[in-house]
Amino acid sequence: MEIAFRTRRLEKLLNSEKNLKRKYGDDGAETIGNRLGVLRNAKTLSRVPTTKPDKMHQLKGDRDEQFAVWLLHPRRLVFEPNHDPLPRKEDGGIDLAQVTAITVLELTDYHSNSS
């Protein structure tokens, strides 16, 4: 899968093991690296696991059309499909089998609205 980043700063953080370890510690850096590896190696979003430990899931409400994968609790890696137009199924949902590019938006605990 093709991965872009919302900001250059986020890209520099997530593509540097040193920076990840400094900010999230050894365990956090390893988990983030593993999740990014799973996303990079998936041909489409439908190939990303929806079970633990990765557990990709679509978000709801004001984050509709965004997805998250689990990191170290409660932090999540949040991203959205990077397609225009967004591939859709007949029922209007996102066709995950057609999503081949994403944009990473943030690493956050969206349950408490803090990063």
C-alpha positions, 0 to 999 in steps of 0.5 A: 500500500502507498502511504502518505502523511498529513504533515512532513513532521509526522512523516519524519517522526514515523519514518525514523526509529530513533525519533519514534524511540525518543517519543514513544519508547522502545515498545511504542516504537516497535509497535508503530513500526510493526503496524506501518509495516503491515500497512505497507505490505498490504496490497489493499486495505481489505488485507489489513487484519481486523483482529488483534494485535493490529485490529484495523477498524473504521471510525464513526461520527465526525471521523467517518471515512477514517480508520485506525489500527491499535498501537499501545493502549489507548493510542491509535494510528489514524488514517484515511483512504487517499483516493479521489473519488473514494472507491465505494461499494453498491451500499455506499460503504468504502470498498476496502478491496479498492483502497491501495493508498492511505494518508496517515493523519495522526497518532492519538487517543481519540477517546480522550481527545488528546494526542 
